[in-house]
Amino acid sequence: MSAGRDMLATIVTVPEIAGTFVELETQAAEQDLQEALADLRTVLAELDISEDELTTELYTDAVAEARKRDEMSTLPADPH
């Protein structure tokens, strides 16, 4: 529990993309959403994770994009 609410943190390393990702989750009712987001940002700041390091991109999407790039780079050159 942090900032007065239950939170779940998961550390994820995915071979296809560079870096380590921290997922920080909590549950909130719609009317409590802004306060919940503020609490999450407080915890992230305590972990020295800055606002410019945050993303809304799903790492599963980043993996799919990396795989697509890898497939494109291994295609033979078009002789025409």
C-alpha positions in Angstrom: 0.0 0.0 0.0 1.3 3.4 -0.9 -0.3 6.9 -0.9 -3.2 5.3 1.0 -4.2 2.9 -1.8 -3.3 -0.6 -2.9 -0.9 -0.7 -5.8 0.7 -3.4 -7.8 4.1 -2.9 -9.4 5.5 -5.2 -12.0 9.0 -5.0 -13.5 9.1 -6.2 -17.1 12.1 -6.9 -19.4 11.3 -7.8 -22.9 14.1 -9.1 -25.2 12.7 -7.5 -28.4 12.8 -3.9 -27.0 15.5 -2.1 -25.1 15.0 -1.1 -21.5 13.2 -2.3 -18.4 9.6 -1.3 -17.8 7.7 -0.7 -14.6 4.0 -1.2 -14.6 2.3 0.5 -11.6 -1.4 -0.2 -11.2 -4.2 0.7 -8.8 -8.0 0.5 -9.0 -10.1 3.6 -8.9 -13.7 4.6 -9.4 -14.3 7.1 -12.3 -14.8 10.0 -9.8 -11.5 9.1 -8.1 -9.4 8.8 -11.3 -7.5 12.1 -11.1 -6.6 11.5 -7.4 -5.5 7.9 -8.3 -3.3 9.2 -11.1 -1.8 11.7 -8.8 -1.0 9.0 -6.3 0.6 6.8 -9.0 2.8 9.8 -10.1 3.8 10.4 -6.5 5.0 6.8 -6.2 6.8 6.9 -9.5 8.6 10.1 -8.4 9.6 8.4 -5.2 11.1 5.7 -7.5 13.0 8.4 -9.4 10.9 7.7 -12.5 10.4 11.1 -14.2 7.4 12.3 -16.3 9.5 12.2 -19.5 10.1 8.4 -18.9 6.3 7.7 -18.8 4.5 6.2 -21.8 1.0 5.1 -22.6 2.4 2.7 -25.2 1.7 -0.9 -24.5 4.9 -2.9 -24.5 3.1 -5.6 -26.4 2.6 -3.1 -29.2 6.3 -2.1 -29.0 7.3 -5.8 -29.3 5.0 -6.2 -32.3 6.6 -3.2 -34.0 10.1 -4.4 -33.2 9.3 -7.8 -34.7 7.9 -6.1 -37.8 11.1 -4.1 -38.2 13.2 -7.2 -37.8 11.2 -9.0 -40.4 11.6 -6.1 -42.8 15.3 -6.0 -42.3 15.7 -9.6 -43.1 13.8 -9.6 -46.4 15.9 -10.0 -49.5 16.5 -6.9 -51.5 14.2 -6.4 -54.4 16.3 -6.9 -57.6 14.0 -4.6 -59.7 
